[in-house]
Amino acid sequence: MTAEVPAVELTSSTISAQVNATTVRELPLNGRSWTDLTNLQPGVVTAESHGSFDQNRGFGAQVSISGGRPQLNNYRLDGVSINDYANGGPGSVLGGNLGVDAIQEFSVLTSNYSAEYGKTAGGVVNAITRSGTNQFHGSAYEFLRNSGLDARNFFDGATVPPFRRNQFGGAIGGPIRKDRTFFFADYESIRQSLGVTKVNTVLSPAARAGNLCTIPAGVSPACAPTAVKVDSTVTAFLALEPLPNAGLRRNGDTGFFNFAGQQVVNENFVTGRVDQNISDKDKLFGTYSFDNSPLTQPDGLNNVITSQNARRQIAALEESHIFSPSFVNSLRLGYNRASTTAAAAVQVLNPAVTNPALMWSPTVGSPARTLAFGGLSPIMVPSFLPSFQYYWNAYQVYDDAFVSKGPHSLKFGGGFENDQMNATTRTADFVGTYSFASISNFLQNKPSRVRGVIPTGVTPRYMRTSIFGVYLQDDWRARPNLTLNLGVRYEMTTGITETQGKLTNLPTINAASPRLGAPYFRNPTLRNFEPRVGFSWDPFRSGKTAVRGGFGMFDVLPLLYTTITLNGRGAPFFSIASTSSLPQSSFPAGGINSVKLNRDYVMQWNLNVQREVIPNLTVVLGYVGSRGVHQLFRIDDANIVLPTLSSAGYLWPVSPGTQVNSANTGAIRFVDWGGDSFYDGMQIGVQKRMSHGLQVQGSFTWGKSIDSNSGAIAGDTLANSITSLYWFDLSTTRGVSDYNIGRVLVINGSWQIPSSKAGGVLGWVANGWQLGGILKVNDGLPLTPTLGSGGDPLGEKSSDPFDFPNRLTGSGCASPINPRNVGGYIKTGCFTLPTAPASIAAQCNGFPNAGVPAPAGTVYCSNLAGNAGRNIIIGPGLVNLDTSLFKNNYIRRISENFNAQFRLEIFNLLNRANFAIPALTSDNIFTANGGADSNAGLLTSTVTSSRQIQFALKITW
């Protein structure tokens, strides 16, 4: 397990990378999470738009490997799958995985891995824990951070918010019985209180009094001051929204309210391993890991303190038996458990939260909510009941046999996994969510739609499924310089069941009632045969060059994560009241699923060349491609009025139309397996192994992933996803994937500074120094310009409507962004309201608040879909440099390997503000009535911290 891999891979077509234990422990990892090492490899991009502390999507990092969706990867620890209930990367509430000192080996398989790997169509992340030896060895450490040493974040106020972080622990390993029984144990803890600045857009004092557009010249074209009568119920509701404290915005209707809330985390992690040499032919090991990470923090407007907790347990037991020098078998058992209780209010900060007049339902006990509109931040007070409770169990068994016979290296075996998810979900709409077309409509209590859960319908779901797979892999040395990798895998699931029979599925989108009970859907996995072929050729027979290529099929199994926000919210076992026809003064006083399943699979291929240029320096250059067929297409409401295709595009009826399902049906959470995806990428890797004290690795990826929808868990699986795309014509939604990042460069390395020959104090000062660093530079994530999300300009009658504006391409609009412009990242002048030829004017509704007349020969047409398209804007890029300086102090008097290491680590050394993409509500270019949205292109947060300095003392022996 600890042998170093060859510099040039001559026997496998798999594109992979391995990180040794020293690199794992000594790179400056912000948070000391070993899964962050995936970002060092070619083909790996991180979807930074994933919302922090989003329990529906899991807490781990959202990583795309070679163009695959983040939910298609398989994370393995000691051969056991440790994916969470959302089938994403595992992680605590802080998003990381502690236990760096417990990792012996780490690798990432990015394309065309062999038939032994299942439950994945993306990448495979493997980690192996350390074992004990005949000698005792271990470590003890503490890492310290303090806001007194930090730089100010771009969005912080005059002072840096308070920050205290202690990360401490230790590891020890050694013999229980010499040469027979060994142990290794690791404990790590985080005690953190982090001040996080939140930027909100709230109503100005003038707007709260009904006086709108008090700064007419603040927008272009200028607006006209108006006064409206503020409804008394709205006045009471405004007690939940604070006044601006950081200046007004544009036309004076809104201003900024900024505050720094304390995020408190107390995380404890422990892992242990025992190895037993039963005999010369039998070996046994077992591992167990436990992680508990409770967190509290204020909600978005500082009305309440919220709480959530992620708790994980992982166990593995493996027995290996040598039948002969050419035949070895291993049997492995695994258990993976994750539980999450999230988004519950635990302390009231604003007494208005308890006002019964603001409640959606007396039994809920929390105020109604508003979605963002007119540039305002949403008012969303969490319920005092946990919104989400997930309990995940995965029981696993694997058997793998290895046989060598002449030029053939055979591997065959199989695996079985039983997955269980017990979930209670009250959803984001549990307390009732209202939408408004404009600030004026809000002040006058004219909601456009509402969606909320009938509280008595909330009950648990006990979802079950099992995975069964078998495989055969033959790595055939057909010639001394040519190896063929030939494999096939069969993998299927048993279908999804619910122990109480609470399965509901709408068989067709216009069906009058759902089909209840099992089967949930026709099982499409019964013929899932996956061929995988490849080659590795040494053209010069020198062992220094390899030309490799491969092709394979990888199935995307319909696992329980596809139901996490779906079946638990379906009628008649769950009721969501929704309407888009609300009378004035109705504020604040059922979802059905549609599932049609096909075999979902990804085809991968690659061609690459690897060369050892000089000793210890290798370069790999490759092309990687993939195509996804019958990909899951997920939106939050498909129950809409359908349009007709006109000469100008899709046109909705002028007068209110009829929804596709009017049989007393509310929102239809729609799933179809009609999507597809395409990925093409160039991947370059350079690695200089440790020699002369220097180790360097570099990776560059230049790729593009295109799909019609990137969601699996919900319509907005990622924070930049559009929740309800046009399901009736997927060609209108095709664009770069929500997680696509065009170019990514990552360079990491460490340098042991040469020692001085000086002795005494001078020698101690001069020797033992070590430098390290990770530089990451990448393009931004894409985002979609939208129109009128607070209302329903098209007339869809959806509980989740949206539209595109029109895109202009004239002078100054070759690029639709203003780079690093915090107040207006999007060039709003490069977009206009949808227009149609005058010949179809009779079929168009106008925009009452359009600021300028429509171009000659056209009319504004609010019920016409705009042409801007999905993900046409690229968000801010990233440049981040993390560095470290170590001083090693070997104390030979204690032992030969005793080292007191002092560490200085600086994260974001350049203190660059790496802006996050605008929130979806800030992608709105226009309001529903055609006015300019004052928050269009507003940047309010960063994806990296400001410059932070960390000191540490680590003792190893």
Buried (B, 14 or more C-beta within 10 A) or exposed (E): EEEEEEBBBBBBBBBBBBBBBEBBBBBBBBBBBBBBBBBBBBBBBBBBBBEBBBBBBBBBBBBBBBBBBBBBBBBBBBBBBBBBBBBBBBBBBBBBBBBBBBBBBBBBBBBBBBBBBBBBBBBBBBBBBBBBEEEEBBBBBBBBBBBEBBBBBBBBBEEBBEBBBBBBBBBBBBBEEEEEBBBBBBBBBBBBBBBBBBBBBBBBEBBBBBBBBBBEEBBEEEBEEEEBEBBEBBBBBBBBBBEBEBEBBBBBBBBBBBBBBBBBBBBBBBBBBBBBBEEEEEBBBBBBBBBBBBBBBBBBBBBBBBBBBBBBBBBBBBBBBBEEEEBBBBBBBBBBBBBBBBBBBEEBBBEBBEBEEBBBBEEBBBBBBBBBBBBBBBBBBBBBBBBBBBBBBBBBBBBBBBBBEEBBBBBBBBBBBBBBBBBBBBBBBBBBBBBBBBBBBBBBBBBBBBBBBBBEBBEBBBBBBBBBBBBBBBBBBEEEBBBBBBBBBBBBBBBBBBEEEBBBBBEEBBBEBBBBEEEBBEBBBEEBEBEBBBBBBBEEEEEBBBBBBBBBBBBBBBBBBBBBBBBBBBBEBBBBBBBBEBEEBBBBEBBBBBBBBBBBBBBBBBBBBBBBEEEBBBBBBBBBBBBBBBBBBBBBBBBBBBBEEBEBBBBBBBEEBEBBBEEEBBBBBBBBBBBBBBBBBBBBBBBBBBEEEBBBBBBBBBBBBBBBBBBBBBBBBBBBBBBBBBBBBBEBBBBBBBBBBBBBBBBBBBBBBEEBEEEEEEEEEBBBBBBBBBBBBBBBBBBBBBBBBBBBBBBBBBBBBBBBBBBBEEEEEEEBBBEEBBEBBBBBBBBBBBBBBEEBBEBBBBBEBBBEEBEEEBBBBBBBBBBBBBBBBBBBBBBBBBBBBBBBBBEEEEEEEBBBBBBBBBBBBEBBBBBBBBBBBBBBBBBBBBBBBBBBBBBBBBBBBBBBBBBBBBBBB
